[in-house]
Amino acid sequence: MYFLYILKGKKENWHYIGSTSDITNRIHEHNAGEVRSTKTYRPLTLAYQEEFNSKSEARKRELFLKKTARARKELFEKINGPIV
């Protein structure tokens, strides 16, 4: 199993999109400060996840969300509620 995940920073309205095969360990790495891009936004919580059968499917979905503002906005509204 592979996962697409979205982390949310508790301090700000900030999200991080990633993919992994071990979601529990990856979240621990983010919160331990081992990931440079998320270090300053800790503590982080898992806001959303999707399961995939292959690494390539999870990575494809991750890249789609990172490159497509409309899809990202719709997903964030699903997670956080409508932006006013």
Backbone torsions as a table, in degrees:
resi	resn	phi	psi	omega
1	MET	NA	141.2	175.4
2	TYR	-126.9	153.5	-173.7
3	PHE	-129.7	141.6	162.3
4	LEU	-96.6	134.9	179.4
5	TYR	-136.5	152.7	175.0
6	ILE	-126.3	124.9	176.9
7	LEU	-102.4	147.9	178.6
8	LYS	-122.4	132.5	175.9
9	GLY	-79.0	137.6	-179.2
10	LYS	-74.7	-28.3	-175.6
11	LYS	-77.7	-33.0	-174.8
12	GLU	-136.6	169.1	173.6
13	ASN	-82.6	76.6	-173.5
14	TRP	-132.0	140.5	-179.0
15	HIS	-130.0	152.0	174.8
16	TYR	-128.4	131.8	179.5
17	ILE	-109.2	130.6	178.7
18	GLY	-151.4	176.6	175.9
19	SER	-139.7	152.0	-175.9
20	THR	-164.6	166.0	173.6
21	SER	-99.0	-17.9	-179.6
22	ASP	-127.1	87.9	-172.1
23	ILE	-66.2	-37.5	-179.2
24	THR	-63.1	-47.8	179.6
25	ASN	-65.2	-40.0	-178.0
26	ARG	-65.0	-41.2	177.3
27	ILE	-64.2	-39.4	176.6
28	HIS	-60.6	-42.9	178.3
29	GLU	-61.0	-42.7	178.6
30	HIS	-61.6	-47.9	-176.7
31	ASN	-74.2	-19.5	176.9
32	ALA	-83.4	-4.7	179.0
33	GLY	84.7	16.7	-177.7
34	GLU	-85.0	-6.9	179.6
35	VAL	-113.4	114.0	-173.3
36	ARG	-58.2	-39.7	-175.0
37	SER	-71.2	-16.9	-179.1
38	THR	-114.7	-3.3	-172.8
39	LYS	-55.6	-42.5	-175.5
40	THR	-79.8	-8.4	-177.3
41	TYR	-102.8	7.1	-179.1
42	ARG	-67.8	152.5	-0.6
43	PRO	-78.0	149.5	-178.4
44	LEU	-113.8	146.1	176.3
45	THR	-124.5	151.2	176.8
46	LEU	-74.2	117.6	-178.5
47	ALA	-98.7	-25.3	-174.3
48	TYR	-165.0	148.5	174.0
49	GLN	-150.9	151.3	174.5
50	GLU	-131.7	144.6	179.1
51	GLU	-102.2	144.0	178.1
52	PHE	-136.4	155.7	179.7
53	ASN	-81.8	-23.0	-178.4
54	SER	-133.5	157.4	178.5
55	LYS	-63.8	-39.2	-177.8
56	SER	-65.5	-36.1	177.0
57	GLU	-65.4	-44.7	179.7
58	ALA	-64.2	-42.4	-179.4
59	ARG	-67.1	-38.8	178.8
60	LYS	-62.1	-42.8	178.6
61	ARG	-65.8	-41.4	177.9
62	GLU	-59.0	-49.7	-178.6
63	LEU	-65.0	-37.1	176.9
64	PHE	-59.5	-46.9	-179.3
65	LEU	-66.8	-36.4	-179.8
66	LYS	-70.4	-29.8	-176.6
67	LYS	-95.0	-17.5	-173.6
68	THR	-113.5	101.8	-175.5
69	ALA	-61.2	-39.7	-177.5
70	ARG	-65.4	-43.8	179.1
71	ALA	-64.9	-40.6	178.6
72	ARG	-64.0	-44.2	179.5
73	LYS	-62.1	-44.1	179.6
74	GLU	-63.1	-41.6	179.1
75	LEU	-67.1	-42.7	178.9
76	PHE	-64.2	-35.3	176.1
77	GLU	-66.3	-36.2	175.8
78	LYS	-63.1	-39.3	-178.3
79	ILE	-76.4	-47.6	-170.8
80	ASN	-100.0	-14.8	-171.0
81	GLY	95.9	167.2	-176.9
82	PRO	-61.1	143.2	176.3
83	ILE	-88.1	126.0	-176.5
84	VAL	-101.1	NA	NA
